[in-house]
C-alpha cells in the first residue's frame, strides 16, 4: 500500500495477537483488543476516559481534554469523532477498567511498549505497532463493506482519499485470499 510502512495484520495474525494478550495482563488485553476493534491511535487510547463512553457504551467519543491537570486534543479537527463500539469483550474490559479509575492513565509510549511486548510473544513476523492495529481495523471494516465516508468518520481522517486507501487495500487482500484458496 503506497504510503504505508507497515501492512495490516491478516485475520489469523490479529487472532494470534488477541489470544496472546488475553494470556498476559489485563492492561495488555485492554490495549490490544481496544485498538484492534476501534482503530484508535495510541495517543487517543492513552487519553481515553470513562466520560468518552456514550450511548449505553456502544460508542467512544474522542474529544479534547481540558482539565486543571491535563490538556490534550485529537490529532486534527476530524480526530474528534464517534467510534462505534460493538465488541462485547472490549466493552467488558473498558467497564472493568473504569470501575477502578476514570482514565486510562498511561503514556503513549507505554501503549507502544505493551503492543510490542504482546507481539514479541507470538510467531507474527511483521513488526506490530499500535498504528499497524489501526491499519488492521481500517482494512477489516473496509473488507466488511464500510464506505469511505464511514471509514473517514470513524477513523478521524481529514481527507477522504486516505479512507479510500483502506477500501483499495482490502480489495487486493480479497484477491490474494482468493488466489490462496484456488491454488490449493
LINSULVEN-V121884 format. One record per helix or strand of 3 or more residues. SS is the DSSP state (H for helix, E for strand). FROM is the first residue (numbers start at 0). LEN is the number of residues. If there is no record, write none. Layout:
ss;from;len
SS;FROM;LEN
SS;FROM;LEN
//
This chain:
ss;from;len
H;10;12
H;25;13
H;41;5
H;49;3
E;58;4
H;76;3
E;80;4
H;87;13
H;107;13
H;129;14
H;147;8
H;159;23
//
